[in-house]
Amino acid sequence: MHKHYFTPGPSELYFTTEQHLKKAIKTGVASISHRGQQFKDIYKQADSNIRELLNLPDNYKVLFTNSATEVWDLSAESLITEKSLHIVNGAFSDKFYKVAKQSNKEALLNQSEWGSFPQIDYNLVKQADFIAITHNETSTGVSTPLETIYKIRKENPEAIISVDAVSSLPYLDIDYTKIDSLYVSVQKCFGLPAGLGVWLVNDRSVKRAEEVNKSNTGLKSYHNLLTLIKYGNDFQTASTPNVLNIYLLAQVTGDMLNRGIQLIRSEIKYKAAIFYKMAESHQKLNLFVKEKSLRSDTIIVIDSFEQTTSLLTFLENNKFIIGTGYGKKQQDQVRIANFPTHSKEQFEMLTDLLITW
Amino acid sequence: MHKHYFTPGPSELYFTTEQHLKKAIKTGVASISHRGQQFKDIYKQADSNIRELLNLPDNYKVLFTNSATEVWDLSAESLITEKSLHIVNGAFSDKFYKVAKQSNKEALLNQSEWGSFPQIDYNLVKQADFIAITHNETSTGVSTPLETIYKIRKENPEAIISVDAVSSLPYLDIDYTKIDSLYVSVQKCFGLPAGLGVWLVNDRSVKRAEEVNKSNTGLKSYHNLLTLIKYGNDFQTASTPNVLNIYLLAQVTGDMLNRGIQLIRSEIKYKAAIFYKMAESHQKLNLFVKEKSLRSDTIIVIDSFEQTTSLLTFLENNKFIIGTGYGKKQQDQVRIANFPTHSKEQFEMLTDLLITW
């Protein structure tokens, strides 16, 4: 029996990825030049599918990076003028804060405990020229209410709003006119092998990078946002990219369009609902995020404490592989991914199985 | 009939890559966590195979990056104290020079025309604390004599010597005690899909990065050399890596060990020798690199001028895909890769075919 990966990423491949990978090998996609027309056509296809899938406005560019993590370095250099603010409530939002602090800029912090969401300090919001928000904290399973993001924009319309959507896109349905930069890794909800990030930036972000480039700080790295934009405008990349993954992304986003993004989103809602309902009435399962409105639909986190190994083993014996807690919570929690590739049937099986535990 | 890719990279996959990719899909390698033991074992295997294949001294670390190009940014930040020297004779050596110049450091230039190699200015060599040498200029087909690299080391034993071996490793058989840093992309001689770089650094490089970190310049990026080393010491990576490609690299380097690195190297020498011999006596083929001792065995460049399209079409009609010239030479030259995956038989076919042109 095949194992079911419910790990938060790398996770189970999207159910069509394998067939596309086989076709890619057969047709030699891994050998094509990234400076030729065939590659540009693949980039264009991915770009066009992503725009349609996300309803992305025309003033956005679709760029490829090596990972979402790379976007931290690139944003710190290209998008922060002097002062950034970081809404931090877990390991990944905190890492971006530390990256910004390590750069030449000043970094402000608006923080809360893991499992919760900070009270927003609008005094800090108004001071920053760049505000980093993690939509879905993969380490804690907390999802940021979209109204909070929109309110931050309203209170500081000049700042660049950057959204980490690593473990929520394309489930996330956000108003792109109220943010400026959003990034994702393909090994989460897109169900692809790891090794590719997608960075969406609007014209305000490009303008900011141009301003930073003219300032004293300047843009020092080769892979800065302006270089990526320059090549991206011609559907190319600055360096040899992960061509195979860009091809797979173009195919999988096409499949998602055919399936329908509304259906994919409603299925994720359904799977989250049945899981949370089961967990709430379960004797031994304690949900980590107490505040229901903050619970992520795509990353479900359970306080398992001394039962962690027993739970992981029980599930693995039944071919379900779920994730451990992240970082300091590794021994005390488990994490379950609810991504587009996980079918309703798989989730029902997992839920039924957990009832017997 | 299957097409033969003799493009300089991405190129033909190594002949065992496809089977390893199929196995990877079947066994779920693309879904494993990059923080788990299974990934560490894959990293260890790749590390150990690379060490054996290259006869790498113990004072070297094997690190993974997203591309060789990323190593330019990382080196400029982590390995240059104040002043770098760049031996430039083509597009890629020139790009690294420009990356260093764009960073906060001073960059010196020792340059020659494309197709040749500069007279080394030892006055410049002695001024630099970091010296960048491109072993095999992929844009021009010029290979740097190893004696030149060793002489540079001798004249400035304090400087960090960085070698770009993008299109020559593991054909390149260099004395690692006379350099400090060497990097490669896997889509060239290793015959893997693009999207992974391998960076070999010795203890002198690590020491240098520690010194730079303590200096005023500091290390500003998250993905600096010290972060890579910190994770690499535990066979992990700083960000989610291209797990699939690291797995494929571990497998393919294992296959290369089984085949024998001496055999692989002697076959490349043989293929280069028959091709150059044919080209020298060919009425219509003009080799770009006039000085025989500078001719690369792995990247062969031909001045094709107004016959470029006719030559490419002739070969493509016979299922041989070769590369165009690079950058400013795109219309006027063609480039042919001679990598480990290209068999003697394929090269004999290509050579015989060109005689009829």
Interface residues (C-beta under 8 A of the other chain):
Chain A: K3 Y5 T7 G9 P10 S11 E12 L13 T17 E18 L21 K22 I25 G28 A30 S31 I32 S33 H34 N66 S67 A68 T69 E70 W72 D73 A76 E77 K95 K98 V99 Q102 S103 N104 S185 Q187 L192 P193 A194 G195 L196 L219 K220 S221 Y222 H223 A238 S239 T240 P241 N242 V243 L244 N245 G323
Chain B: K3 Y5 T7 G9 P10 S11 E12 L13 T17 E18 L21 K22 I25 G28 A30 S31 I32 S33 H34 N66 S67 A68 T69 E70 W72 D73 A76 E77 K95 K98 V99 Q102 S103 N104 S185 Q187 L192 P193 A194 G195 L196 L219 K220 S221 Y222 H223 A238 S239 T240 P241 N242 V243 L244 N245 G323
